[in-house]
Amino acid sequence: MRILVTGGCGFIGSNFIRYILQHYKPAYVTNVDVLTYAGNLANLDGVVEEHGEHYEFFKADIANADQMDALMTEHQFYAVINFAAESHVDRSINSPLNFIHTNVVGTSVLLDCARRHGVQRFIQISTDEVYGSLGATGKFTEQSPLDPSSPYSASKAGADLLALACYRTYGHEVLVTRCSNNYGAYQFPEKLIPLMIVKAIRDEPLPVYGDGLNVRDWIHVTDHCAAIVAALFEGQAGSIYNFGGDSEMVNIDLVKMILDKLAKPHSLISFVTDRLGHDRRYAIDSSLAQRELNWKPRRNFKQGLDETIQWYIENRSWWEPLLERTGRY
């Protein structure tokens, strides 16, 4: 069984490749990544040595139809799992066209190529951000209306609709998964948790948007990987599955927790002008996935956060070059 993983040098994609190769030995994985700033070959250090011919990498752009056609001509894939995406909301506000190119055009190209080359299953990896913002109560379900607030979330909503239309029009076995905020090893230090960890380690101000009272539901990346595998093998074609960690946290409380674990003063917190269109609260109802896929989140948030902080302490050689290379975080 060979799987095409797109965006496999990013945070979630690289963790997924490690996960499926470790847990499903017959699997062969082809990883395609164009290696933008957040795509890092170092995320997969040791994979070739450990898994040999079960893993291969190609540098390519999923929006390039010729490259995708050539790849799907060379291999007969059982499934495409599309992690490839521009994903940072702030960057989408400043440069939305990059997000349209990868998230919408790229998904459309992949769907078309996969269908024409007889790929059996297509998993579109999406986000809870397509649902917009919640009030103080309730959770997003698969029936929640799409109400994206940023160019990023709008581009992901568009990609989801293209994927679902492919199922309805052509009968292709397409599934969409939407997940809450991920955390864990190998996350580029521009997202909240690694950014706060890295800033605190370096005794730099920790920028917190607005009043810091925005709420997010956190899921460990390994729980997300397990959910995707369950959807790949057990999910119903044409379905949407929500994955959450049942770990809602107010942002400012999370930042203080990170500072406390690193024995750093709360005076490092620096409140900054709020992000444009900043959603107030996200929360995911995963009951459908738990019923149909026999999946549930297993990682305790506090333990997972401790492990994540320790990973960034022990792996400065991974993240410090990223900061030097990109010149920002």
N, C-alpha and C positions, 0 to 999 in steps of 0.2 A: 504494500500500500504506500503510494507516494503522495505527499501533500505539498502543495505550493503555499508557502507563507510569505505574504508581502509585508514589508515594513519590519522584517525580522531582526533588524539591528537596533530597533527602538526598545523602549523600556518593556512594554507588555509583550511585544513580539519575541524578543530575545528570551524572556522568562518562559514564554510558551514553548519555544523550541527546546529549551533545556528540559522542560516538564514532559513533553510528549516523547522525546527520545529516551528519557529515563524510565518512563512508566509503560511505554508501548514499544518494545524492542523491534517488532517487525516494521515499524514506521521508517520511511525514508522522507527526508525533508529537504525541499529546495527552497532556499531563502532568497528573495529578491528585495533589494533595498537600493535606493538612489543615493543614500548616504548624505542627507542634508545635515544640518548642524546637530540634530538630536539623534541621528543614526550613527552608531559607534561600533566598529568591528570588535573593539575590546569587550563589548557586552557578551561576546560569544567566545572569549578566550578559553581554550581547552576543549571546545566541542569537537573539533576535527580529531584531536588526539584521542578523545574518549570514544567517539562514535564512528570514526573512519568514513567509509563509503555511505553511511546512512545519512550524511549531511553534506550539502553543497551550497555554495553562495554565488550569486550573480548580481553584479551591479547593473541596475536597469531602472527605468522610469515606468511605473504602471500606466501612465497616460500615453506612453508610446506604443501604439498598436502593433507596429512591426516587431518591436522587441518582445512583446507579450505573445504574439503569434509564433515567433521563432521558438520561444521557450516551450509553448504548449504543443508545438510540432515535435520537438525533441523528446518530450516526456509525456506519458499518459498519466495524468493526475487523477486521483480519486476525488480530491477536494481542493478548493482554494479557500484560504482563510485570510481575509483582507484586514490586516492591522494598519496598513500604510495610510498615514494621514498627517496632515499638519494639525496640531492639536492644542496649541497654546492660545488662549483667548486674547491675551494682550496683543500678541503678534497679529492675530486676525483683525483686530481693530485698526492696526497700523497698516496692514498689507493684505487685504482680503483676497486679492486675485490669486495669490499662491495657494490659498485654501480651496478656491474653486477648481484650480487646475488639478490638484492631487485628490481632493476629497470627492469631487463631483465627476470631473472628466475621467480621472483615473479609475474610479469605481465603474463608470459606464464602459470603459475600454475592457476592464477585466471581466465584467459580466458578459459582454459580447463574445470575447475570445473563449471564455470558459464554456459557454453554451455551444459555440461552433465546433469546439474540439472535444466535446463529449465528456466534460468534467461532470461527475455525478452530483457533487454537493458544493454549495457556495455559502460560506459563513461571512456575513457582513458585521464587522465589529463596530459597534456604535457607542453611544453615551447617553446617560440620563439627561444631559444638558439639552437634548432636543425637545424635552417637555417644558422647558422654561422654568419658572420659579413657583415654589409652593408657599402657601401661607404657614401659619404656626402649627397646623395639624394636617393629617392625611399623608398619603404616600402615592407616588406614581405607580400606576399599573400599566399593563400593555395596552389598555384601552384609553389611556390618558391622551388628550389631544396634543398635537405637536404645536409648540409655541416658542420657538427658539429666540434667544435674546441677543446673540452675537453673530458676526459673520462665520465664526467657527461652527457654532451649533446649527446655524442655518445650512451650512454646507453639508454637515453630517445628516441633517434631516432630509436634504435633497438626495443624498446618496442612499439613505434607507428606502426612500420612496422608489428610486430606480430599481433597487434590489427586489423589493416586493412586487413591483410591476413586472419584473422578469419572470417571477413565479406565475403571476396571474395571466400573463400574455403567452408565455412559452411553456409553462409547466416545469420549468427548471427547478431543481430542489434547492431553493434559496431559503436561508434563515437569517434573521437579524437578531443580534444580541445587544442589549443596552445595559451598561454597567455603571455603578456609582464610582466615586473617586478611588483610584488605586494608589497603593503605596508599597514600598519594598525596595530591594536592591536594584541597582542599575537605573534608577529614575533620574533623568536629566535635572540638574539643580536650578530649574526655573519654576517648577511646580511647588506647591506650598510646603509640604513636609520636607523634602530634601533642601529646599531653599532655606528654610528656617534652621535646619540642622547645620548646614554649611556656614551660614552667617554666624550662628552661635559659636561654632567651633573656632571661627576666626575673630570672635569678639567684635563683630560688626553690627550696626543697627539692623533690626529685623523689621522690614516694612510690612505693616498690616493695613489692609484697605479699610477706609471708612471708620466705622465704630467697632469693627472686629466681630460683630454679632451674626455674621452669615453662618449658616449651618450646612455642613456636608456629611454625607454618609460614607464611611471609609471601609474598603475591602482590601485585604492583602492580595497581592498579585497572584500568589499561588492558588488561592481560592478561586480567583477569576479564571486562571488557566484550567483548573479542574472543571469549572462550569462550561468553558468552551469545548473541552473534550466531550463532556456529557451531551452538549448540543450537537456536536459533530456526529456522534454515533446514535443518539436517542431522540434528537429533536424532530418535530414534525415539520415537513417542508411547508413553506409559506408562513411560518409562525414567527412571532417576536417573543423573546425571552428576556426578562429583566433580572439582573444579578445585583444584589446588594449585600453589604456586610453587617447590617443591623448594628451599626456603630456610628450613630449620629454624634457629631461634636460641634460645638460653637468654635469658630476659628480662633478667637482670642484665648479660649480655654486650652485648645490644642497647642498654641504657641507657648503658653505658659508651662504646659506639661513638658514640652521639649526643653525649655530653658531649665526647668527643675531637674530633669534627668541628666542634664549636662552641667548642673551646678553653676549656672550662669544667672546673673541678676535680671529681673524683669525690667530694669531700666534700659535694657537693650531694645525694648519694643519701641518702634517709631510708627505712629499712625500717619498714613499718607492719604492723599486725595483718592476717593473711591473710584474703582474701575467703572467705566461707562457701561450702562446696562447690566450692572452686577446683580445676578440672581440672589435672592435672599436665602432660600432654603431648598435643598434637595433631600429626598428620602425615597427609597425604592421598596416596593412590595415584590418580594421574590417568590411568593407562594406558588405561582404557576410552574416555575422552574423546579421548585422543590417537589411538587406533585408529579410532574411529567418526566423530569430528568433524574429524579432521585438524588438531588444535589442540595447541599446547604453549606453556608460558610462555616469553616471550622477553626479559623485562627482567631484567638482572643486579641482584641485590638491593643490593649496595653502591652501584652507580651510581644506582639508583632511590631509595635512601635519601638520597644526596647531593642529588639533584634535589628531593626532598620537603623536606628541611631548607632548601634555598635558597628554595623557594616560600614557606615560612612566614616566612623572614626578609624576603622582599620583599613580603609581603602581610599586614603587621600591620593594615592598614586593613580586612581581611576578618575576622580573628579577634578583634581587640580589642573591637569592638562586640558580638560574641557573648558574650564574658565579662561585659561590662557588663550586657547584656540579661538573661542567665540568672542572674547573681549567683553562679555556681559553675562549677567545672570540675575 
